[in-house]
Every structure is written in C-alpha cells, then in structure tokens.
Amino acid sequence: MGNYIMNCIGLEENEYNDNTDYNDKVFDYSKYRSEESVIFPLDIDFNYASEKWRNNKLNIGRNNYVYICPLIEKNKKCGRRPFPNMNYCMVHHIHNKI
C-alpha cells in the first residue's frame, strides 16, 4: 500500500504489509472506533418533506411523477413540462435565456 494512502488513514509502516498473502491481510477497525456512541435526535416530519418534494412535480398516476416548470405566472405555477436536461419549459427557457 502506498505511503500516501497509509498516511491518510493513519497507518504506520508496520501495521500493513504488502508482502503478505491477500487472505492474510486483516485490518483492525476497532481501534479507530469511538468508545462512546453518539445519539442524534431524529425528528423528521415526513408529511412536510413529501409536500416539499412534490412542489415541482406533477403526479401522472401510479406514483409516477414528472418535473414541471417551477416559474410562477399570474399567481400560479406554470405547470408545463421542461425540456430534457433543462429546468424550464420552452416559453420560460426562451424568455429567461438560460
């Protein structure tokens, strides 16, 4: 193993030997683990997340969605399908020169 990689993961020269058989190479991860486990609070509002995810999509049935143009015209979303690999429909793509 190259010295650069060994330095990046914190190995010493004697901890890893390239001359051994592949099956004999064992890496002990236990000394790199933290003794304390950290518990992060998990407070996810899935209904809100789902609502926000669907904001720029149109349901075409059977849980299939297509992206729609995100621009708002006359206080409502455009709703047209965008060009492939573009964010906007033909009308807004031309007007915004994106």
NORCORJO-V949897 format. One record per residue. N is the residue number from 1. PHI is phi in degrees with one decimal (NA if undefined). PSI is psi in whole degrees, 0 to 359 (none if undefined). NEAR is the number of other C-alpha atoms within 10 Angstrom. Layout:
n = <N | N>
phi = <PHI | PHI>
psi = <PSI | PSI>
near = <NEAR | NEAR>
This chain:
n = <1 | 2 | 3 | 4 | 5 | 6 | 7 | 8 | 9 | 10 | 11 | 12 | 13 | 14 | 15 | 16 | 17 | 18 | 19 | 20 | 21 | 22 | 23 | 24 | 25 | 26 | 27 | 28 | 29 | 30 | 31 | 32 | 33 | 34 | 35 | 36 | 37 | 38 | 39 | 40 | 41 | 42 | 43 | 44 | 45 | 46 | 47 | 48 | 49 | 50 | 51 | 52 | 53 | 54 | 55 | 56 | 57 | 58 | 59 | 60 | 61 | 62 | 63 | 64 | 65 | 66 | 67 | 68 | 69 | 70 | 71 | 72 | 73 | 74 | 75 | 76 | 77 | 78 | 79 | 80 | 81 | 82 | 83 | 84 | 85 | 86 | 87 | 88 | 89 | 90 | 91 | 92 | 93 | 94 | 95 | 96 | 97 | 98>
phi = <NA | -65.5 | -61.7 | -61.9 | -65.7 | -63.3 | -68.9 | -65.2 | -97.9 | 80.9 | -93.8 | -91.9 | -57.4 | -84.2 | -81.5 | -141.8 | -121.4 | -74.2 | -82.0 | -84.7 | -65.7 | -56.2 | -70.3 | -87.8 | -78.3 | -122.9 | -111.9 | -93.6 | -78.9 | -61.7 | -76.9 | -99.1 | -81.5 | -80.0 | -73.0 | -94.9 | -93.4 | -103.7 | -107.3 | -96.9 | -67.8 | -117.4 | -131.3 | -112.5 | -93.2 | -68.9 | -65.5 | -65.2 | -63.3 | -64.9 | -61.7 | -68.3 | -65.2 | -82.4 | -56.0 | -109.4 | -131.4 | -119.3 | -76.9 | -105.7 | 103.0 | 52.4 | 58.2 | -106.3 | -130.6 | -127.1 | -71.5 | -123.7 | -62.0 | -83.0 | -73.7 | -105.4 | -128.2 | 52.8 | 63.4 | -145.1 | -68.1 | -58.7 | 84.3 | -76.5 | -77.8 | -77.6 | -59.9 | -59.3 | 63.1 | -125.1 | -95.2 | -122.8 | -72.9 | -61.0 | -62.6 | -78.4 | -65.8 | -69.4 | -68.7 | -88.8 | 49.6 | -94.7>
psi = <138 | 151 | 325 | 313 | 319 | 322 | 324 | 322 | 5 | 29 | 148 | 164 | 322 | 353 | 340 | 124 | 121 | 347 | 353 | 162 | 150 | 319 | 341 | 351 | 110 | 131 | 127 | 102 | 344 | 329 | 349 | 353 | 152 | 142 | 330 | 135 | 138 | 130 | 121 | 143 | 138 | 99 | 85 | 126 | 97 | 330 | 316 | 317 | 319 | 319 | 315 | 324 | 324 | 355 | 320 | 28 | 157 | 128 | 120 | 16 | 152 | 42 | 31 | 139 | 150 | 149 | 149 | 162 | 127 | 353 | 150 | 128 | 130 | 49 | 20 | 160 | 149 | 306 | 354 | 155 | 138 | 163 | 154 | 136 | 20 | 164 | 341 | 160 | 177 | 318 | 310 | 335 | 317 | 316 | 325 | 349 | 51 | none>
near = <10 | 8 | 10 | 10 | 10 | 14 | 11 | 8 | 9 | 11 | 13 | 11 | 12 | 6 | 11 | 14 | 12 | 9 | 9 | 9 | 8 | 8 | 6 | 9 | 12 | 9 | 8 | 9 | 7 | 8 | 7 | 9 | 9 | 8 | 8 | 6 | 7 | 7 | 6 | 6 | 6 | 6 | 6 | 8 | 8 | 9 | 9 | 9 | 10 | 10 | 10 | 11 | 10 | 13 | 12 | 16 | 17 | 16 | 11 | 9 | 7 | 6 | 6 | 9 | 13 | 12 | 18 | 20 | 23 | 20 | 16 | 10 | 9 | 6 | 7 | 9 | 14 | 17 | 18 | 17 | 18 | 19 | 14 | 8 | 6 | 12 | 17 | 23 | 19 | 14 | 12 | 17 | 15 | 10 | 8 | 8 | 6 | 9>
